[in-house]
Amino acid sequence: MSAILLEGRPVADRVLADVAARARALSDRGLTPGLGTILVGDDPASDGYVRKKHEACAAFGLASSDVRLGSQADTDE
């Protein structure tokens, strides 16, 4: 059996275009879709992941909020 190369970029582009269209449709109705994140600790990889998500929100007109807690945060926080 030979390998089949799956192109991810075209799929991602279609998904992002769909998200943008849905966000515009909601905005036209007076609703602002968004993303909220809570990051506990200071893991650089997690920070980069969350940062990219918020950059994507900004690019598509989505609201975003980010809460950062120290590594010693407990479940009550």
C-alpha positions in Angstrom: 0.0 0.0 0.0 1.4 3.4 -0.9 1.2 6.5 1.2 -1.2 9.2 0.4 -0.2 12.8 1.1 -2.9 14.7 2.8 -2.7 18.5 2.3 -3.7 20.2 5.5 -3.5 23.8 4.4 -6.5 23.7 2.0 -8.6 22.1 4.7 -7.5 24.6 7.3 -8.2 27.5 4.9 -11.8 26.2 4.3 -12.4 25.8 8.0 -11.1 29.3 8.8 -13.2 30.8 5.9 -16.3 29.1 7.4 -15.5 30.4 10.9 -15.0 34.0 9.5 -18.4 33.8 7.7 -20.2 32.5 10.8 -18.6 35.2 12.9 -19.7 37.9 10.4 -23.3 36.4 10.4 -23.4 36.6 14.2 -22.0 40.1 14.2 -24.6 41.2 11.7 -27.2 40.0 14.3 -25.6 42.0 17.1 -23.8 39.1 18.7 -20.0 38.9 19.2 -18.6 35.4 19.3 -15.5 34.8 21.2 -13.0 32.7 23.1 -12.0 32.7 26.7 -8.9 31.0 28.0 -7.4 30.3 31.4 -3.8 29.5 31.6 -2.3 28.2 34.8 1.5 28.3 35.2 4.2 29.6 32.9 4.8 26.8 30.4 6.2 28.5 27.3 4.6 26.1 24.9 1.1 26.6 26.4 1.7 30.4 26.4 2.5 30.2 22.6 -0.5 28.1 21.9 -2.9 30.4 23.8 -1.3 33.5 22.2 -1.9 32.1 18.7 -5.5 31.4 19.5 -6.0 35.0 20.6 -4.2 36.3 17.5 -6.6 34.1 15.3 -9.6 35.6 17.2 -8.3 39.1 16.4 -7.8 38.2 12.7 -11.4 37.0 12.4 -13.1 39.7 14.5 -13.8 37.5 17.5 -13.7 38.7 21.0 -11.2 37.1 23.3 -10.3 37.2 27.0 -7.4 35.7 28.7 -7.0 34.9 32.4 -3.5 34.0 33.7 -2.9 32.3 37.1 0.3 31.4 38.8 1.5 27.8 39.0 0.4 27.7 42.7 -3.2 28.5 41.8 -5.7 26.1 43.4 -9.2 25.0 42.1 -10.9 27.8 44.1 -9.1 30.4 42.1 
